[in-house]
Amino acid sequence: MNTNKTKLVYQFLALVIPFIAYIITLAPTVTFIDAGELTTVCAKLGVAHPTGYPLFTILGHLFSLLPFGSVVYSLNFMCAVISSVTVLIFFNLMVFIFTKLKLNENDWENTLSIISIYNISLGASLVLAFSRTFWDTSNAIEVYSLHTLFIVTNLYLFLRACHVTVNNTKENLLVRERYWLVWSFVLGLSFGNHLSTIFLSVGIFVTYLIVSGVTNPITYKRILLMAIPFILGLSIYIYLPVRASNPVISWGHPDTWGNFYRHFTGQQFSVWMFTGTEVMAEKLGYFVTTYLAQFFYLPDEFPGILKVLPLAIILIGLFEMAFKKTRLFLLTILLFVFCVLYASNYNIHDIDSYFLLAYIITAIWIGYFLQFVIRLLSEKKRTAISFVLVLFAVLPVLQNFKYVNESQNYYVKDYTFNVFNSVPQNSIVMSTQWDFWISASIYFQYVEGIRKDIVVIDKELLRKTWYVPYIKEHYPEVYANSKSEFEIYYTELLKFEKYPNRYTKPSTEADRQDISRIQTNYKDLLTSIVEKNPNRNFFTTFEIETEKNERFANNYMRIPQGMLINYTKSVEKYDDYKMPEFIFQPLTQNDYYHNFIRDAYYNAYLSRANYLMNFQKLDEAEALIKKAEALNTKGSEIKLLQNKIRQMKTAPAN
């Protein structure tokens, strides 16, 4: 048997099987959260939200040039390619662990046949490939596909370097050290993609000290040497100031040291980190309740004792590793625990991707479980049964496909176009719905050139200094009309960014006055945008009206029109607005993002129906209520409005 050719076949399978699955489930267009913004940044070589993701942007730009499909599809395709390559590298990692890795003299040497090892490694790789969050990051543009590639590559290179350090002491020093130099360079590149690479720190540092020797002077000299390629890899962040003048999007405008540092360190999002034990407990609880479902779980109809089977599989693999490779066991435990604990302190909705390192480690443990099963068999049966164990990966495929399949996901595109179609030419739309349509609107406006006449303002981003120049660049007329309000507010905003603690933790009367001043200036600016653009219709999304403490333009009436609310001074006149026919696919999923969009359509129908009822447009109102009822049959408002319409229709005319 030609071992090299056989390994190539397995490597091909580890690459192609996930790739085919990812293409089948690939999103055809923009999806939730940052997809629109990231696509635009890649296509136009702009600067993304903190921490900037320069390496992802450059790689994405190359894929955006592919001559097939839309730009966003090309970038979704990129993530499928990257994740498939990650699975291939994970396969090589598992083979290396089972065949060569020796971190101390007591490490157990594997006696299984090479085919059995290949099958075990392929099975574990496919389990990872089809685990829920990993698969999900492969279907649409996000930085986490590249992040997982670097996580797995870093683990592979680090373990190779450790192995050489422990076992190849007679080799030339430069030959041995090259592994550490290559690893440190890749680690720098990894930080150049995502700062959550820090999750590797504790496990890798402790293992490095154990393997290299705490008292060995070379241990610390090597760290100084590795700093050079690490900084070289990290220097990819030079991209940020180089592209800070990008005319399409330059988030944070990192052209000064202060702006660059805030952007690079992600200070904007630091307010959501380490916010208290309550948040940590909530996120930890979420991780625990969703952990097994990442891979597979047993339906409710199974007997209770079998419910522990998935967890038992992971624990058996963990103990198998503990007895066979103690130092690897310690490394994986440290990586898993630190990732889960650190990520649980981040108070965001889309937290799953921050647990990816824990899921990758779990796939390694499952690989050890598969080895444990093979070792229980007689030598004659091991190779044959190992082929069957590859099918273990079918379990996550069967259970996760319906959750990760994005092939018909037009929710965000539909919603964005329904917002666009709700307004006339040259309107201003203010919103805080970044995750649902503002991010997507950047892509459709600046890459596909759709509805560029609409001025889209993110109300929350107006709290950032870089966004004021963005408004000035993209909407010069709007900025000029409210120039004095923008300048006054911008002055206070600069003070806020320079001394944030004075505003978040005021300790003096002067601090409290500054808080009051910036709040007043903020509302004055918002009112000015409404009042000083008489040639443009002004709209907001519905959630803006729920923020009572920041209500602005108080002398304007709010009239529901389409997906939005129109600000007008016409008090009693009926507006004769023609409600557009919203086009969207059935919203069957029950999660935060899909529920938000479902509620948005529901509220749009009912709000307009209420307005129509005030002007005795009862048939039109009734038609909208029926559309709302199709979205939420249990809505209490439905019955109330239907009863009210019946009463109005039967009431005697005055």
PyMOL commands that set and color helices and strands:
alter all, ss='L'
color gray80, all
select helices_A, chain A and resi 3-24+35-44+54-64+71-99+114-129+132-136+144-167+173-191+195-212+217-242+257-265+267-272+277-294+304-324+326-343+352-375+379-404+411-420+434-446+461-463+467-474+476-481+483-498+500-504+509-531+542-546+548-550+592-614+618-631+636-650
alter helices_A, ss='H'
color red, helices_A
select strands_A, chain A and resi 428-431+455-458+538-540+557-561+564-568
alter strands_A, ss='S'
color yellow, strands_A
deselect
rebuild
show_as cartoon
